[in-house]
Amino acid sequence: MGRRILWIHYHGAEPLSTEVEGRMARGGRVTEFCCATMKPECCHSRISSTMWRKSQAAPKIDHGDESGTRPPRLAEWLIIRFSPAKERDCVAGDLAEEFREIRLPRLGRSGARRWYRGQVLRSLLHRMASRRARSEARPELPHDDTTTTRVSQNREGLMNTFIQDIRYGIRTLLQSPTFSVLTVLTLALAIGVNTAIFSMINVLLLRPLPIADTDTIGFIYSTNPQRSIDRAYVSEADFLDFRRELRSFSALAGVGRGTSLVMTGHEDPVRIIGWEATANTFDVWGMEPLLGRTFQEGEDLPGAERVVLLSHGTWERRFGSDPGVLGRTLRLDGFETTIIGVLAPELEFGSLAEAEVWVPLRLDLAAADRERRYLWTSGRLAPGVTLNQAREEVSAMSLRLAAEYPDTNTGWIYQGNSMKQALATDQVWTIFYLLGLTVTFVMLIACSNVATMMLARASARTKEIAVRAALGAGRVRILRQLLTESLVLSVCAGILGLFVAQASLAGLVWMVGTNSGTNFFELLTIDRNVLAFTLVVSAVAPLLFGFFPALRAARTDLSETLKDSTRGSSGASGLRGRRILVTTQVALALSLMVVAGLLIDDMIDTRTREVGFEYRGVLTMRVDLAEGKYPEERQWAAFFDEVLTRAESLPAVENAAWVSRLPLIDGAARREFLVEGMPVPPPERSNWTDIVVVSPDYIDALHYPLIQGRNLTDSDEAEGIQVALVNQELAERYLPGRDAIGERIRLGSTDSEQPWLEVVGVVGNLATGDPDNPATPIAYLPLRQNPRQGMVLTTRTRGEPLEAVEALRRQVWAVDPEQPIGDVRTMERMLLDGLAVFDTLISIFVSFAVFALVMASTGIYGVISFSVSQRAQEIGIRMALGAESGDVLRMIVRQSLWLVGIGVAVGTVGAFALGQALASAVVGLNGADPVALGGVVLVLGLAAVIATLIPARRAVRIDPVTALRSE
Amino acid sequence: MAKREYLGEFELVVLLTLLHLGEEAYGMTIRLEIEERTERPVSIGAVYTTLRRLEGKGLVASELGDPSPSRGGRAKKFFKLEPAGAEALERSRAMFDRLWEGVPAPLASRLD
């Protein structure tokens, strides 16, 4: 039953009231009169009434049209609302008449509606413009309606009013210092935190590499889903093939990361980190050197003269910024090398900053390896080639390589991609998105808190605004002035926020420490991008938190507020607005808290779980032998043997052993292998394992459980039977149902020339921490049979590991006084450092969650408090009529629980979604952990109860007599 | 005696339209007529604003008329030219006559 509008014709002198009376007698119900007079000349001539269904006899009354030919309702509402009172009816009538009589037949329904809306829009704009002109018109000027005068008056007036608004705003804000300070602080915190996170994102994504013209540069990397490898690079042989055959790239450059080089011939011998790059690398990147030149073509071929580029930092630190370094020679790894240039400081970015020097990458076409995929490959796209085309070509070639070289390339997928993809894996991106979402939530919470405060303030200022309105300020003007106030607050908060951001970043750097290799934190600065971001946030924030309170305040009904009533209708809707805000805050806070809870859960889990070996009390020391000085394998073996003997002779050392890669810390070396006697698996499902080369004592030193067979011993000599230890996972996966002892495996594929290895023992697995992921298969090979050039000395010490450092170093130098020693750290510290970044992330999320909780609690407190003060009279009456304090308390708490309940319900949905996202990014995290959720709800509920009880107690203490007496 | 003021261009247009429409001049008809004669789009708001101003200056007078169903039951407001308005029109015509006097048409030939 719709609302039918009845129009009553009347002519001139015929009094309306009779008609109306007559209709009322006939059973119609008249519900609204526009004005009390009902006189014919009054322009409020419309009478609307509601009729029930059929019973009433139809009077001689015209029925208004139904929706079919009605003008668009929103537009109609707008024109009525914003026209001057005396005109609005006539204007609406004129438009309606033209709409029905002329536009509908001429233009059809949609055309007519479009016309109508156009009319409304232009009328409103005209009205605004002319009002501005009127209010700024100066009396001396002739009253000339030409547009130009109006416009120039507008422009001046606008600027003046803006400045006026700002000054007035500042004055008003200074008059309520608590409010202003609280607001600015809250906002500054939110803006500051947002800015800090944005800086991180900025460094990592928007400003990752100072490479000129990044649109034309693509990257090639590889993945091997079969072996659970989701980021590897390009092998040397593959790189050369790509270079030769890819048409989409005009030049391909490869960078091999971080070799440790021994530099002599300049001050004391020292170990520095050098990065290898193909000769065209800096050309592809478009980087000019600071001094001298970069590599020339041919300098990366074996046999070429050895040259080196200094990084800017090295040039400053080690060579005192001396421009005379060009042409000087020094020895790297024993080889004479000429310094040909110094690179620009911009290059020291992200992980590139690690490189102290750059040397040409010597690729021997004959001996290029196809297995080790370590070359970080970038290339310049050929002119006219898009990234998509390059992508396709790389994928096609990837398949070709896999077909042509099944032994080495099966399962390896090469992908060409933009810098964004090359820089970070999906996992990292998920974390970024989560971070971004979190800061948005934090911002929303802060803004809603501020909005709540402003709503409260707006209710308090109704008198002031009413007076301004009475003195002639239009609604738009008042709105503008209130928004300007919000803008002032935001700008102050923004400036303060920049300081907060700086402090947070400094805090982050301090927390992460300098050891963990994530040196990008040190490069976080406030730059142009970040400043722009802060500006945008500061500008948008006032709209978020200031608009609705300002709108409500500006719409205050003049007459109502100037009458001295304390409870205007504005109170009720203000409360509703605040309720919605608080519910939102609770929901957001819950989501953030759940995320934090899940992360904390995971952190505790990670730290307390079994890793499969004993890492406490173990010292690690990296030793890499220089190629120039130790060219032969037997020299390596001899060196490591001797150092080991010496180390074991130390009283402080319980066990000492060499290992090629530290468990859980270093990356893995994965190789394919075959089992003797078992059918060769198809290339897509080949057997693979991690390879770790160890000296015999390793298993004992780290307390690996020996499950079957025997450990490696010294009698496993270089010329003897080649043996290996395997871990349980390898045995179960690839030797199912058999006794692993005695089985033979061979690394490589069917035509590999590797020797067959006899399995002599089975040891325990390393834990992966993810219940869904199986353990990694690992094969341990004896050092004497598999010499390596660089190993890590792991020693279990009696007593504090760090105390043995000096003694161990001396043993190394006793064998070779010039041998540089790399990282010396306890294994415990290395494992923890690996977690450092993650811990920082957790700290960030937790602080956000705490912030959200505090904000939500203050929000609840505010709303309940307000509600109590609003209902003081009602409560007084209730108590006077016999309600106990318990009843009142219950009533208030029930109200608050209702709010919180809705917030929790909504928040749970959000929390679930966030939890799932987090689970996909963090290995081993259970996204839907009910314990975490339950715990969080509990904490939130507790906070809400406390926040409610304080004003509730106040309510209970209301003296009924005073409450009733006050207005 | 009203102050002698300039008539703005649009005010002029409205007054002349009132003259043309005579008895039939109310909001909608005025707007339609102006749009037709000036061959420019005109908003109802501009029409009313101007009419309000003219009424304030005493150049036009308004009177409520009948409502009708196609107007949703709302009344029409009729406008008519007051004597002062007619005078203003006359003065304006005389002024423009003086200014246009002797200007040959088309103008382009004058610009060489």
Boltz contact constraints between the chains, C-beta under 6 A:
constraints:
  - contact:
      token1: [A, 7]
      token2: [B, 69]
      max_distance: 6.0
  - contact:
      token1: [A, 7]
      token2: [B, 73]
      max_distance: 6.0
  - contact:
      token1: [A, 41]
      token2: [B, 64]
      max_distance: 6.0
  - contact:
      token1: [A, 43]
      token2: [B, 64]
      max_distance: 6.0
  - contact:
      token1: [A, 43]
      token2: [B, 75]
      max_distance: 6.0
  - contact:
      token1: [A, 45]
      token2: [B, 67]
      max_distance: 6.0
  - contact:
      token1: [A, 45]
      token2: [B, 75]
      max_distance: 6.0
  - contact:
      token1: [A, 46]
      token2: [B, 73]
      max_distance: 6.0
  - contact:
      token1: [A, 62]
      token2: [B, 69]
      max_distance: 6.0
  - contact:
      token1: [A, 87]
      token2: [B, 48]
      max_distance: 6.0
  - contact:
      token1: [A, 89]
      token2: [B, 74]
      max_distance: 6.0
  - contact:
      token1: [A, 90]
      token2: [B, 27]
      max_distance: 6.0
  - contact:
      token1: [A, 90]
      token2: [B, 77]
      max_distance: 6.0
  - contact:
      token1: [A, 91]
      token2: [B, 44]
      max_distance: 6.0
  - contact:
      token1: [A, 91]
      token2: [B, 48]
      max_distance: 6.0
  - contact:
      token1: [A, 92]
      token2: [B, 74]
      max_distance: 6.0
  - contact:
      token1: [A, 93]
      token2: [B, 71]
      max_distance: 6.0
  - contact:
      token1: [A, 93]
      token2: [B, 74]
      max_distance: 6.0
  - contact:
      token1: [A, 94]
      token2: [B, 27]
      max_distance: 6.0
  - contact:
      token1: [A, 94]
      token2: [B, 28]
      max_distance: 6.0
  - contact:
      token1: [A, 94]
      token2: [B, 44]
      max_distance: 6.0
  - contact:
      token1: [A, 95]
      token2: [B, 44]
      max_distance: 6.0
  - contact:
      token1: [A, 96]
      token2: [B, 71]
      max_distance: 6.0
  - contact:
      token1: [A, 96]
      token2: [B, 72]
      max_distance: 6.0
  - contact:
      token1: [A, 97]
      token2: [B, 28]
      max_distance: 6.0
  - contact:
      token1: [A, 97]
      token2: [B, 70]
      max_distance: 6.0
  - contact:
      token1: [A, 97]
      token2: [B, 71]
      max_distance: 6.0
  - contact:
      token1: [A, 98]
      token2: [B, 28]
      max_distance: 6.0
  - contact:
      token1: [A, 100]
      token2: [B, 70]
      max_distance: 6.0
  - contact:
      token1: [A, 101]
      token2: [B, 70]
      max_distance: 6.0
  - contact:
      token1: [A, 119]
      token2: [B, 43]
      max_distance: 6.0
  - contact:
      token1: [A, 119]
      token2: [B, 44]
      max_distance: 6.0
  - contact:
      token1: [A, 122]
      token2: [B, 43]
      max_distance: 6.0
  - contact:
      token1: [A, 123]
      token2: [B, 43]
      max_distance: 6.0
  - contact:
      token1: [A, 123]
      token2: [B, 44]
      max_distance: 6.0
  - contact:
      token1: [A, 123]
      token2: [B, 45]
      max_distance: 6.0
  - contact:
      token1: [A, 126]
      token2: [B, 43]
      max_distance: 6.0
  - contact:
      token1: [A, 126]
      token2: [B, 45]
      max_distance: 6.0
  - contact:
      token1: [A, 126]
      token2: [B, 46]
      max_distance: 6.0
  - contact:
      token1: [A, 127]
      token2: [B, 45]
      max_distance: 6.0
  - contact:
      token1: [A, 130]
      token2: [B, 49]
      max_distance: 6.0
  - contact:
      token1: [A, 143]
      token2: [B, 5]
      max_distance: 6.0
  - contact:
      token1: [A, 144]
      token2: [B, 6]
      max_distance: 6.0
  - contact:
      token1: [A, 145]
      token2: [B, 8]
      max_distance: 6.0
